[in-house]
């Protein structure tokens, strides 16, 4: 009996908590991705590089002496104009071509390559590890959890709730959902569709940047940091349903738990094939994902 | 009476002939100067050109963007390496690759063709990721190190034989091989089957009303692309003597897409020119800075925005006009 309790306390529960922290982290990145897809129909292949951009801006500003807590607010605000300009300057240029899905995907793919190599040029290829803003740990029913990870889970939950509130409960969110549902109808009812598109893209980018700042102390900052992470975020968005915020949350939590359990019982190296296998199976059986799209209920 | 598609095809053939002539001169100069490095580099460019060709069959003709063509390229490379390490026979390696890629292309095609558009891109991407991670973790396939020590192979061509260890001869062989792959693709896409693919790309919903099955057409295109990618990949271990899991990674698929878009989507020959162009650019820029990806990436973005038909979109119409003058109105 006590052996079973100890197993849960020292093996299973910590593993699941690590999975939970990763889950919250992935959801933060996936939220921006799913909003951009749900509204603009754009697969943002550069999303991982915008996540890295947030981390690098924070890194650069922290060397000037700005504290972490200020950066947490400042970096997303700095990302907003960047996202707005990228949408108006690049994505809008190919948005009206016939094969919009393909061209926007290719364009953001190229942008991601350029950004990633730029980080290598400016910051070098080696990882930088910012100081933990919170040290120490807490005892959670006998399971040790570092304070910063607890903070991450809590602020992550708050951010997800705030995003869901903005999208589903405010006038601004209603305009976004209206534009996603029927662009022309929304435009004729006075919704400034062009600005809504650019604004939503900027909002998604800002969320990625915020995730970058939050996760930098845990996962380090390096040029290819977005690449590994974005695969997981894509999987979450696909399984959850492209454009669904609730879907991203459910899929994010479930898939990272699957990953944690597979790592524990099979081998950590097999967690990726299993998760990607789930993604392929989901695309085969139910390509629209678990939940509906943004603006479609 | 030649219609625009036929004339475009003829222009592609002329451009391929130009490429072959350039290749012959290159091989002669390279052999005369006793060069190894640049001949090997050009051979590699052609092999990756074959991969890009397979992407173009899907993207340019059927309108399906594959982000996982490295799956079949890597399949060919690994299978060819495995066969060559047991029996050093070129034709055995090619036969095994053709059979395996036809089968796995059919399976992959059945999976991927369940979905359209952006979901097709994501499902091919996902399948390649699964395969890449599995190969990366399988100790039997050398895990992260890949397979090393693939022997030099003598390619028996009946009257004479070519060693993969002779740079100039192997370059000429690969040039021939890739041009044959191009010719087969161009021929198949010029049959009614090819016109059907173009129709699927233009308006998939309408095609069934004209009495054709779109599923079969899409599946055939997928299998054809898988086989071309795998047969190109099978040449890789003969050139380099090893295979590594990087061949299956997304960067390989991504580079093939960049090659096609820069070279000219839907022209077939654009894939080969794109591969040569990008290899030249990489080595020129690479001699100045290690950050050649920035330049290639910007070039690619520029092509997507300003030149949706790529390099061939500029060059080929000029060739077509030249052809038109020759044959008269």
Interface residues (C-beta under 8 A of the other chain):
Chain A: X41 X43 X90 X93 X94 X97 X99 X101 X102 X103 X105 X106 X107 X109 X110 X111 X113 X114 X116 X117 X118 X120 X121 X231 X234 X235 X238 X269 X270 X272 X273 X276 X277 X279 X280 X283 X284 X287
Chain B: X59 X63 X65 X111 X114 X115 X117 X118 X119 X121 X122 X123 X125 X126 X127 X129 X130 X133 X134 X136 X137 X254 X257 X258 X261 X291 X293 X294 X296 X297 X298 X300 X301 X304 X305 X308
